[in-house]
Amino acid sequence: MHNIIREIKRLGVKGCLLTVFFIVAPLWAMTFWSGLSRNVYLASTLNVFWLAGTVGVIAAVLITLIAVVFFRHRLTRVRLAKLFCYSVFMIGVFSLQLPSALVRYLPHQRLQYLTEYDVSFPGPSHGKSGRCEMGLWLKDRHLNRWIQFCSSRAWIAANCERGMDRIEVVEEANQYGVRVVNYWCAWSPIKP
C-alpha cells in the first residue's frame, strides 16, 4: 500500500488522475449500469453470461496485444497472462449489464395491453435489506411468462378500485426483452 501511495505522489497530478480513472470511473459505471436493469426483463437469461464472456475475451485479447506492441521489453509471459486474466474478469463483470442496455437503447416497439395479475405476500427479496411488502405478478404477453414487481398495499389502495381485475401495461419490447414503462389497474372489457 505504501508503494502505491508513493508512486501516486511521485506522479503528481498524473497520478491523481490515474487514481480517479481506475477507482472512481468503474464505481460510477457500475452504479449507472445497475440502474439500466430497473424494470427490464430479458427474453433469455442464458445469453447474459455468454455475451459477457465473449466481450471480456475479445477486449482482453486486444488489451494484451496493445501491451505486447507498446511494452514488449517490460512484460514477461507471467505478466501477460495476469493482464489477460484480469482483463477478461473485469471487462466480463462490467459487461453483465450489456443485455439490459440492448433492451433499453436498441429500437423497439411500444406495446399497450390489458393483462391479468396476481398478488403475493411477502414480495420479492431486496437482498440483505429484506423483502418488499407485496409482490405484484403480471402476465407479460411478449415474453409469455409472469414477471414480478415490488409493490405495497398502499399502491393497491391508491390505484385499484373494487372489481378491477386487470392491469394495463405499457412496455417497450424488442428481440432481447422488454422494459416496462408503466402499469395501472383497469377494468376488464365488457363482453356483449
N, C-alpha and C positions, 0 to 999 in steps of 0.2 A: 504494500500500500504506500509506503514511504517513497519507493522508487517511482510510482505513478505520479504522486504529488510533486516530486522533484522534477520529473520530466515535464509536467504541465507548467510549472514555474519557469523552467528553462526555455520553453517555447513561447511564453508570454501570452500575447493576445491570440496568437495562432493556436496555442494550447487550450485556451479557454473556449475558442470557437469550436475546436475539435471535440472538446468535452461536451459542449452543448449539443453538437450534432450527433454524437454517439450515445448520449444518455437521454436528453430531453426529446429529441426528434422521434425515437422509437416509442417512448411513452405517449407522446401526443398522437402518433399514428395508431397505436393500439386503442386509445380512447376513441378516436374518430371511427375506426373500423368496427369497434364493438357496437357503436350506435347505428351502423349500417344494417345490422341484422334485426333491429327492432321492427316487429310486425312483418317480417319476411319469412316465408315458408318455402323451402326448396322442394322441387319436384323429386329429386333423388339425393339422399344424404351420402350415398356411397361415392359419388363423384367428387365430393369435397376433398377428401384425403388424397385421392388420385391426382386431382388438379394441383393441390398444394405441393405434393411431392414432385410432380413434373416441373412446375415453375421453380421450385427450390433447386433441383438438379441442373436445369438449364442455366439458371442465374449463377450457380456455383461454378459450373464449367467456365462460363465467361469470366467470372472474377478470378479464377485460378489462372486462366490463360493470360489475362491482363497482368497479373502478378508475375508470371513467368517472363513475359516480354519486358516489363519495366524494372523488376527487382531480381533478375536472374542470379546475379552474383551474391545476393544476401540470403537466398532461400535454399533450404535443404529439402530433401524429399519428405522428411517428417513434418516440417513446417508447411509444406504444400498440402500434405494430407490433412493436417489440422485445419488449415484455411478452408479446404474444400468441405470438410465435415461440418465445421462451424457455419459456413455459408449455407449449406443445404438445410441445416437445422433452423437457423434464424429466418431465412427467407421462406422456408416452408411454414413456419409458425405464423409469420406475417401474412402469408397467402391463404390462410384458412378462411378469411373473410371475403376472398375474391368471388365466390359464387353469389354471396349476398349482394355484392356490388354489381354483379352482372344482372341480377333480378331488378335492382333499383334503377340502374342507369341505361341499360340497353333498351331499344324500342320495345314498346309493349302496347297491349290493347287494354282499354278501361272497360271493366265489366261491372254491371249493377244488377243484382238479382235478390229474390227472396229465398231464404233457406231456413231449414229447421235448426233448432238449438237445444242444448241441454245444459243444466247447471249442476256442478259438483261441489261438495264441501268436504274438506278444505280445498283450496285452489292449488295451482302448481307451485313448486318449490322455488324459492329465491336463493338457493344455496345455503350458506351458513346463516343468513339473516332470517330464515323462517319460510313461511308459506303465505300465499295470498289468502284473503278471506274466502274468496269464492272463485271457482274455475268456470269459465263460460266456453262451452264447446260449440263450434259452428261446423256445419256440414259444407265443405268447400266443393264447388262444382268443378273447378278447373283441375284440382288435384285429386278429386274423387276420394277424399278422406276427411276425417274430423280433425279440426285444428283447435287448439286451446288458447284462451286469453286469460290474463289475470284481471279479475273484476271484484266487485264488492256488492253487498246488499244495498248500499246507498245508491249505487249506479242503477240497479234494477228498480228500486223505488222511484228514482227520479225520471227514468226513461221509459219504463214499461207500465202500461195500464192492465187492469184485469182483462183477460181474454186475448191479449196479444200473444199469438203462438208462433210467430215467425220473426226472423231478424233480417233486415235489409242490409246487404253488404255491398260496399264499393271497393273494388280491388283493381290493381294493375297486374296483368298476367303476361308472361312470355314463356318461352320453352324451358327456362331454368327454374321457374317457380312463380309465386305470387307475393305481392305486397299488399296487405290490407290497409286501405286508406282510411275507411270509416265504416262504422256499423251502428245500427239503431234498431229498436223494437218496432214491429209493424204488425198489421192485421193480415190474416190470410185473405186471399182474393175470394170474392163472393162467387159461389158456383151457381149457375142458373138452374 
